[in-house]
Amino acid sequence: MSDDTSDRTLFATHFMTLDGVAENPSWSGPFWNDEIETFKQEETDRTNALLLGRVTYEEFAQAWPTSPDPGAEFFNSVKKYVVSTSRTEDIWENSTFIGDDIRETILDLKEEGGGDLAVHGSISLTKWLLKEGLIDELRLLVYPVMQGKGGRLFDDVAQAEFVLESSDATSNGVLALVYRPKSEQESATSNQ
């Protein structure tokens, strides 16, 4: 990635329980309020493309086109890049598939500039992006519930350090956290 200030930020955004479950966040619905809506709207306002794994893409392609949710217009119209070696058939408008040279393609997308590139859901893809050092920001909504089972966001990921950019507690106990990876220089300084 170049040092050009117009480069996109690649951020991953997830709903997560206290015990780290991020899969199928149906448990998040009862907590939805204006504060969470504002946090999610900030993401939408700065995003002009999505990066999705195949499973999330297929789930979103079934849900969003007929959804009455106010976010449907954004999700249906935004450009979607789908990381998949098995699916190449477009089932949702504005979709492009990335199956070869995935890392290089994502680096090229980040250098395009413009609005940010967002990963919604897509746990496996987020883990891979973290391993590859491609995530510029993690945006987490941590809910005051425990699931006990389900896909966890941070299982089997490489060791990494992050800097807390912001943290807010909503009135219903959900934590809105924004982290960015600690730079090599910051890590070296903190280890001295």
C-alpha positions in Angstrom: 0.0 0.0 0.0 1.3 3.4 -0.9 1.6 6.3 1.6 -0.9 8.3 -0.4 -3.4 9.9 2.0 -6.3 9.1 -0.4 -5.9 5.3 0.3 -8.9 3.6 1.6 -9.2 2.3 5.1 -10.1 -1.3 5.3 -12.1 -1.9 8.4 -13.9 -5.0 9.8 -17.1 -4.4 11.7 -18.6 -7.1 13.9 -21.2 -7.7 16.6 -19.7 -9.8 19.4 -20.7 -11.3 22.7 -18.7 -11.0 25.9 -17.4 -14.6 25.2 -16.3 -13.6 21.7 -19.0 -15.2 19.6 -19.6 -13.2 16.4 -21.5 -15.8 14.3 -25.2 -15.3 13.5 -25.7 -12.3 15.8 -29.5 -12.6 16.1 -28.9 -11.9 19.9 -28.0 -8.3 19.0 -31.5 -7.3 17.9 -33.1 -6.5 21.3 -30.3 -4.1 22.0 -30.7 -1.9 18.9 -31.1 1.7 19.8 -30.2 5.2 18.5 -26.6 5.0 19.8 -25.9 1.8 17.9 -27.6 3.1 14.8 -25.3 6.2 14.9 -22.2 4.0 15.2 -23.4 1.9 12.2 -24.4 5.0 10.2 -20.9 6.4 10.7 -19.6 3.2 9.0 -22.1 3.5 6.1 -21.3 7.2 5.6 -17.6 6.5 5.1 -17.9 3.3 3.0 -18.2 3.0 -0.7 -17.5 -0.7 -1.1 -17.9 -4.0 0.9 -15.5 -6.9 1.1 -17.3 -10.1 1.9 -16.6 -13.7 2.3 -18.8 -16.1 0.2 -21.0 -17.3 3.1 -21.8 -13.8 4.3 -22.4 -12.7 0.7 -24.9 -15.5 0.1 -26.7 -14.7 3.4 -26.8 -10.9 2.7 -28.0 -11.6 -0.9 -31.0 -13.4 0.5 -31.8 -10.9 3.2 -31.1 -7.4 1.9 -32.9 -7.2 -1.5 -36.3 -7.6 0.1 -35.6 -6.1 3.5 -37.7 -3.1 4.8 -34.7 -2.1 7.0 -33.5 1.4 6.4 -30.0 0.0 5.7 -31.2 -2.0 2.7 -30.7 0.8 0.2 -27.0 1.1 1.2 -26.3 -2.7 1.1 -28.2 -3.2 -2.1 -26.5 -0.4 -4.0 -22.9 -0.4 -2.7 -20.2 -2.1 -4.7 -19.5 -5.6 -3.3 -16.2 -7.5 -3.7 -16.6 -11.2 -2.8 -13.6 -13.3 -1.8 -14.5 -16.8 -3.1 -12.7 -19.6 -4.9 -16.0 -21.5 -5.3 -18.6 -19.0 -6.3 -18.4 -16.9 -9.5 -22.1 -16.4 -10.2 -23.5 -13.0 -9.3 -26.7 -13.3 -7.3 -26.8 -9.7 -6.0 -26.3 -6.5 -7.9 -22.9 -4.7 -8.0 -20.9 -7.8 -7.1 -17.4 -8.7 -8.3 -15.7 -11.9 -7.3 -12.1 -12.2 -6.2 -10.7 -15.8 -6.5 -7.2 -15.3 -7.7 -4.4 -13.1 -6.3 -6.6 -12.3 -3.4 -4.0 -10.4 -1.3 -2.8 -8.3 -4.3 -6.3 -7.5 -5.4 -7.2 -6.3 -1.9 -4.1 -4.2 -1.8 -5.1 -2.7 -5.1 -8.6 -2.0 -3.8 -7.1 -0.2 -0.8 -5.0 2.0 -3.0 -8.0 3.1 -5.1 -8.9 5.8 -2.6 -12.4 7.2 -2.2 -14.6 5.8 0.5 -13.5 3.1 2.8 -13.7 -0.7 2.2 -15.7 -2.5 4.9 -15.9 -6.1 6.0 -19.3 -6.9 7.6 -19.6 -10.2 9.3 -17.3 -12.6 7.4 -15.5 -14.1 10.4 -13.1 -16.3 8.3 -12.3 -13.4 6.0 -11.6 -11.1 8.9 -9.3 -13.7 10.5 -7.4 -14.1 7.2 -7.1 -10.3 6.7 -5.8 -9.9 10.3 -3.2 -12.7 9.6 -2.1 -10.9 6.4 -1.9 -7.5 8.1 -4.5 -5.9 5.9 -7.0 -4.6 8.4 -6.6 -0.9 9.2 -9.3 -0.8 11.8 -11.5 -3.1 13.9 -15.0 -1.7 14.8 -16.6 -3.9 17.4 -20.0 -3.7 19.2 -19.6 -5.9 22.3 -22.9 -7.0 23.7 -23.5 -7.9 27.4 -24.5 -11.5 26.6 -22.7 -14.8 26.4 -23.6 -17.5 23.9 -21.3 -20.3 25.1 -21.0 -21.6 21.5 -20.7 -20.3 18.0 -18.0 -18.9 15.7 -15.6 -16.7 17.6 -13.9 -13.8 15.9 -10.5 -14.2 17.5 -10.0 -18.0 17.6 -6.9 -19.1 15.8 -5.6 -15.7 15.0 -2.0 -14.5 15.1 -0.7 -12.5 18.1 -1.1 -8.8 17.4 -1.3 -5.5 19.3 -3.9 -2.8 18.8 -4.4 0.8 19.9 -7.8 1.8 21.2 -9.0 4.7 19.1 -12.4 5.1 20.8 -14.7 3.5 23.3 -18.2 4.3 24.2 -20.7 2.5 26.4 -24.3 2.8 25.1 -27.2 3.3 27.6 -28.1 -0.4 27.3 -24.6 -1.8 28.1 -23.2 -2.4 24.6 -19.6 -1.3 24.1 -18.7 0.4 20.9 -15.0 -0.1 20.4 -12.7 1.1 17.6 -9.1 -0.3 17.4 -6.3 0.1 14.9 -3.3 -2.2 14.7 -0.3 -0.9 16.6 2.5 0.2 14.2 5.9 -1.4 14.4 7.3 1.8 15.8 4.7 2.0 18.5 5.3 -1.6 19.4 9.1 -1.1 19.6 8.6 2.0 21.8 6.2 0.2 24.2 8.6 -2.8 24.5 11.5 -0.6 25.6 
